[in-house]
Amino acid sequence: MIGSWMNWKSLMVITAVLIVSGTIVYSQYLAGKIAKEERKNVAAWVEAQRTILFSSDTVSINLATKIITENDQIPIIETTEKEIITGNFLNLDSNEVKSNPNYLTDKLKQFKRFNRTPVVSILSENPYLANKYYYGESRLLKETKLYPIIQLFVVALFIIVAILMLQTNYKSSQNQLWASLAKETAHQLGTPVSSLEGWLEILKENQGNEKIVPEIAKDVKRLQLITDRFGKIGSQPKLEKANLSEQINHILNYMKKRAGGSVNFESDTKELEDISVMISPPLFDWVMENLIRNALDAIDGKGLISIHAQLSGNEVKVDVTDNGKGISATNVKKVFKPGFTTKKRGWGLGLSLSKRIVEQYHKGKLFVRWSEPGKGTSFRIILPLPPKQMSA
């Protein structure tokens, strides 16, 4: 799936580059042709001006007049042979010429940059008199040059929309995959767990099993909880009001018993003792378990894990921090991606599912607050408060 997504992305980029490159080349070709035609038109216009000045033939004058009046696109400025502006111009803003004394001078500089070689009209050979005609780009030529930029913008917009659609489709397919996997896992666990419950009842009836039955019952209950958690992935869980301080301390006490004597735990949840938050207790416990298990792996069975919870405005913040090996800057961006893990054993789903539980089901946030190799890592959970408990 990932390979297919990357192929589509690459294909769209290559297609866009080809389209834009082809358009630029063709537009330059058209612009060159238009520029040549416009120079011919300017030369014809200059010759028409000369005809009106020196010809006495009515037909020629009428034809020249027609040629002059038909040029309503190409801007022209007339100068002497010494390039002094005569004051004659065509297709320029007359009001601007009157109000701005530098307007024609500035335009002439602009025209010279566009076309350094003017069209020359010789008025007299002896003494030598001539006028030079500098001209600029017509609207058609400007639009032709601008067209590739517009097309580039349109193509870029199309690619962005297409990529966003593909990303949405990819994430949707990915979510469906994890949801289906979780539900299938819950389904597969259901049968053996039910069977274990039956065997547990048989063990209770026989003498001599008094010590092992409670321990087995705990494990069966644990399996039932895991099955219930997996069953809730992919469907909207029912949220209920729960005291977050009690919930955190409950899961912390459970994890303490399984962490070993070389791990120290610190917990500060006093600010939340009277605060209730809308959560799904089984799923929230799962998130806390995942974060604490990651912390235990990071300290490698020896170190400090602290949980700090605080009230901040209209939300609750819970930080799970360890003083373990930390996460590199490169891996910080990957920790929530499905399948990513630095452990020798593991699927790399814990943090990915935790983020989904917090952000999609509880409308909160889960992220790496800070991490530094050799010093530790801190994850932060942010949950919104119910409206009635939001502080002013």
C-alpha positions in Angstrom: 0.0 0.0 0.0 2.8 2.4 0.9 4.7 1.5 -2.2 1.6 2.1 -4.4 1.0 5.5 -2.7 4.6 6.6 -3.4 4.4 5.5 -7.0 1.2 7.6 -7.5 2.9 10.6 -5.8 6.0 10.2 -8.1 3.9 9.7 -11.2 1.9 12.9 -10.5 5.0 15.0 -9.9 6.7 13.6 -13.1 3.5 14.3 -15.1 3.3 17.8 -13.7 6.9 18.5 -14.6 6.3 17.3 -18.2 3.2 19.3 -18.6 4.7 22.5 -17.3 8.0 22.0 -19.2 6.1 21.3 -22.5 3.9 24.4 -21.9 6.9 26.6 -21.2 8.7 25.4 -24.4 5.6 25.9 -26.6 4.8 29.2 -25.0 8.3 30.5 -25.7 7.9 29.3 -29.3 4.6 31.2 -29.7 6.0 34.3 -28.0 8.9 34.3 -30.4 6.5 34.0 -33.4 4.3 36.8 -32.0 7.3 39.0 -31.4 8.4 38.6 -35.0 4.9 39.4 -36.3 4.7 42.5 -34.0 8.0 43.8 -35.3 6.7 43.4 -38.9 3.5 45.3 -37.8 5.5 48.1 -36.3 7.7 48.4 -39.4 4.5 48.5 -41.5 3.1 51.2 -39.2 6.3 53.3 -39.5 6.2 52.9 -43.3 2.6 54.0 -43.2 3.5 57.1 -41.3 6.2 57.9 -43.8 3.8 57.3 -46.7 1.3 59.9 -45.2 4.1 62.4 -44.9 5.6 62.1 -48.4 3.1 60.4 -50.7 0.5 62.3 -52.7 -1.3 59.2 -53.9 -4.8 59.1 -52.4 -5.0 55.3 -52.5 -1.6 54.9 -50.8 -2.6 57.4 -48.1 -5.9 55.7 -47.4 -4.1 52.3 -47.1 -1.5 53.8 -44.8 -4.2 55.4 -42.7 -5.9 52.0 -42.3 -2.7 50.4 -41.3 -2.1 53.1 -38.7 -5.6 52.9 -37.2 -5.5 49.1 -37.0 -2.6 49.1 -34.6 -4.4 49.4 -31.3 -2.3 46.9 -29.3 1.4 47.6 -29.7 2.7 50.6 -27.6 5.2 52.8 -29.6 7.3 55.8 -28.7 8.9 58.1 -31.3 12.4 59.6 -30.8 14.9 61.5 -33.0 18.0 59.9 -34.4 19.7 61.1 -31.2 17.1 59.3 -29.1 15.3 62.4 -27.9 11.6 61.8 -27.3 9.6 63.8 -29.7 6.3 63.5 -27.8 4.6 61.3 -30.3 3.4 58.0 -28.9 0.8 55.3 -29.5 -1.2 53.0 -27.2 0.0 54.6 -24.0 -2.0 56.3 -21.2 -2.4 59.9 -22.2 -3.5 61.0 -18.7 -0.4 59.4 -17.3 1.8 61.2 -19.8 0.3 64.5 -18.8 0.5 64.0 -15.0 3.9 62.2 -14.9 6.8 64.0 -16.7 9.0 60.9 -16.4 6.4 58.5 -17.8 7.6 58.4 -21.4 11.2 58.3 -20.3 10.6 55.3 -18.1 8.6 53.6 -20.8 11.3 54.2 -23.3 13.9 52.5 -21.0 11.5 49.6 -20.6 11.0 49.3 -24.4 14.8 49.3 -24.9 15.2 46.4 -22.5 12.5 44.5 -24.5 13.9 45.4 -27.9 17.2 47.2 -28.2 16.9 47.6 -32.0 14.3 50.2 -33.0 12.5 50.6 -36.3 14.1 53.5 -38.1 12.3 55.8 -40.5 14.7 58.0 -42.6 13.2 61.4 -43.3 16.2 62.9 -45.2 19.5 61.7 -46.5 21.2 65.1 -46.7 21.1 66.4 -44.1 20.5 63.1 -42.4 17.3 63.1 -40.5 15.5 60.1 -39.1 13.1 59.0 -36.4 13.5 55.9 -34.3 10.5 54.0 -33.1 10.8 51.9 -29.9 8.0 49.5 -29.1 6.9 47.3 -26.2 5.0 44.1 -25.7 1.4 43.9 -26.7 -1.2 42.5 -24.4 -1.3 39.3 -26.4 2.4 38.8 -26.0 2.3 39.5 -22.3 -0.5 37.0 -21.8 1.3 34.4 -23.9 4.4 34.7 -21.6 2.2 34.7 -18.5 0.3 31.6 -19.5 2.9 29.0 -18.3 2.9 30.7 -14.8 -0.9 30.4 -14.7 -0.8 26.8 -15.8 2.0 26.0 -13.3 -0.3 27.4 -10.6 -3.2 25.3 -11.8 -1.2 22.2 -12.1 0.3 22.7 -8.6 -3.1 23.2 -7.2 -4.4 20.1 -8.9 -1.4 18.1 -7.5 -2.0 19.4 -4.0 -5.7 18.5 -4.1 -4.9 15.1 -5.6 -2.2 14.3 -3.0 -4.5 15.4 -0.1 -7.2 13.1 -1.5 -4.8 10.2 -1.8 -3.5 10.9 1.7 -7.1 10.9 3.1 -7.8 7.7 1.2 -4.6 6.2 2.5 -5.3 7.1 6.1 -8.8 5.8 5.8 -7.6 2.5 4.4 -4.9 2.4 7.1 -7.5 3.0 9.8 -9.8 0.4 8.4 -6.9 -2.1 8.4 -6.0 -1.5 12.0 -9.6 -1.6 13.1 -10.2 -4.8 11.3 -7.0 -6.3 12.8 -8.1 -5.3 16.3 -11.6 -6.7 15.9 -10.3 -9.9 14.5 -7.9 -10.2 17.4 -10.8 -9.7 19.8 -12.8 -12.3 18.0 -10.0 -14.8 18.0 -9.3 -14.2 21.8 -13.0 -14.6 22.6 -13.2 -18.4 22.2 -10.1 -19.4 24.2 -11.0 -16.9 27.0 -14.5 -18.4 27.3 -12.9 -21.8 27.4 -10.5 -20.7 30.2 -13.4 -19.4 32.2 -15.0 -22.8 32.0 -11.8 -24.6 33.1 -11.4 -22.1 35.9 -14.8 -23.1 37.3 -13.8 -26.8 37.1 -10.6 -26.0 39.1 -12.6 -24.2 41.7 -14.6 -27.4 42.4 -11.5 -29.5 43.1 -9.7 -29.4 46.4 -6.0 -28.3 46.5 -6.4 -25.5 43.9 -7.1 -22.7 46.4 -3.8 -21.0 45.7 -3.6 -21.1 42.0 -7.3 -20.4 41.2 -7.1 -16.7 42.2 -4.0 -16.1 40.2 -5.5 -17.8 37.1 -8.6 -15.8 37.6 -6.6 -12.6 37.5 -5.0 -13.6 34.2 -8.4 -14.6 32.7 -9.8 -11.2 33.8 -6.8 -9.6 32.2 -7.4 -11.4 29.0 -11.0 -10.4 29.1 -9.9 -6.7 29.5 -7.5 -7.0 26.5 -10.3 -8.6 24.4 -12.6 -5.8 25.4 -10.0 -3.1 24.4 -9.4 -4.6 21.0 -13.1 -4.9 20.4 -13.6 -1.2 21.0 -11.0 -0.2 18.4 -12.7 0.7 15.1 -16.1 1.6 16.8 -17.0 4.8 18.7 -16.6 3.9 22.3 -19.0 5.1 25.0 -17.4 7.9 27.0 -18.3 8.3 30.7 -17.3 10.7 33.5 -14.4 9.4 35.4 -12.0 10.7 38.0 -8.8 10.9 36.1 -6.6 11.0 39.3 -8.1 7.7 40.4 -7.8 6.2 36.9 -4.1 7.1 36.7 -3.3 5.8 40.1 -5.2 2.6 39.5 -3.2 1.7 36.4 0.0 3.0 38.0 -0.4 0.6 41.0 -1.0 -2.3 38.5 2.2 -1.5 36.6 4.3 -1.0 39.8 3.7 -4.7 40.7 5.1 -5.8 37.4 8.0 -3.4 37.0 10.5 -4.8 39.4 12.2 -3.3 42.5 14.8 -1.3 40.6 12.2 1.0 39.1 11.1 4.1 41.0 7.7 5.7 40.4 6.6 9.2 41.2 3.1 10.4 40.8 1.5 13.8 41.2 -2.2 14.0 40.4 -3.4 16.1 43.3 -4.7 18.8 41.0 -7.2 16.3 39.4 -8.6 14.8 42.6 -11.9 16.6 42.2 -11.9 16.6 38.4 -13.9 14.3 36.2 -13.1 13.9 32.5 -15.1 12.1 29.7 -13.1 9.0 28.9 -13.5 5.4 28.0 -11.8 3.8 31.1 -10.6 0.6 29.4 -9.1 2.5 26.5 -7.6 5.2 28.6 -6.0 2.6 30.8 -4.6 1.0 27.6 -3.0 4.3 26.6 -1.4 4.8 30.1 -0.1 1.2 30.0 1.5 1.7 26.6 3.2 4.9 27.7 4.5 3.3 31.0 5.6 0.2 29.2 7.6 2.3 26.7 9.1 4.1 29.7 10.1 0.8 31.3 11.7 -0.3 28.0 13.6 3.0 27.8 15.1 2.7 31.3 15.8 -1.0 30.7 14.4 -2.1 34.1 16.2 0.5 36.2 15.4 4.2 36.6 12.7 6.7 37.3 9.2 7.0 35.8 7.1 10.0 36.8 3.5 10.9 36.1 2.5 14.5 36.5 -1.1 15.6 35.9 -2.3 19.2 36.0 -5.3 21.4 35.2 -4.7 24.0 32.5 -7.6 26.2 31.5 -10.2 24.1 29.8 -8.1 21.0 29.5 -6.1 18.4 31.5 -2.5 17.6 30.9 -0.9 14.3 31.8 2.9 13.9 31.4 4.6 10.5 31.5 8.3 11.0 31.8 11.3 8.7 32.2 15.1 9.2 32.6 16.0 6.5 30.0 17.8 6.3 26.8 15.7 8.9 25.0 14.7 9.2 21.4 16.7 10.6 18.5 15.3 13.7 16.7 14.8 11.5 13.6 12.8 8.9 15.4 10.7 11.4 17.3 8.8 12.1 14.1 8.3 8.3 13.5 7.2 7.0 16.9 3.5 7.2 16.2 3.7 5.6 12.8 2.2 2.1 12.6 4.9 -0.5 12.5 7.7 1.7 13.7 9.6 0.2 16.7 13.2 0.1 18.0 12.5 -3.0 20.0 13.7 -6.5 18.9 10.3 -7.8 19.6 7.0 -5.9 19.0 4.7 -4.8 16.2 5.1 -1.1 16.7 1.3 -0.6 17.2 1.2 0.6 20.8 1.9 4.3 20.3 0.0 4.4 17.0 -3.2 3.0 18.6 -2.7 5.2 21.7 -2.6 8.3 19.5 -5.7 7.1 17.7 -7.5 6.5 21.1 -6.6 9.9 22.5 -7.1 12.0 19.4 -10.0 10.3 17.5 -12.0 8.9 20.4 -11.3 11.4 23.2 -10.8 14.5 21.0 -7.5 15.2 22.8 -3.8 15.2 21.8 -0.9 12.8 22.4 2.6 13.9 21.5 6.3 13.8 22.5 6.7 16.8 24.8 10.5 16.5 24.8 13.2 13.8 24.3 16.9 13.9 24.5 19.2 10.9 23.9 20.8 9.7 27.1 18.5 11.9 29.3 15.0 10.6 28.8 11.6 11.2 27.2 8.3 12.8 28.1 5.0 12.1 26.5 2.0 14.4 27.0 -1.7 13.6 26.9 -4.1 16.5 26.7 -7.8 15.9 27.3 -10.6 18.4 27.1 -12.7 19.1 30.2 -16.5 18.7 30.1 -18.1 22.2 29.6 -19.3 22.6 33.2 -15.9 22.0 34.6 -14.0 24.4 32.4 -12.2 27.0 34.4 -12.8 30.7 33.6 
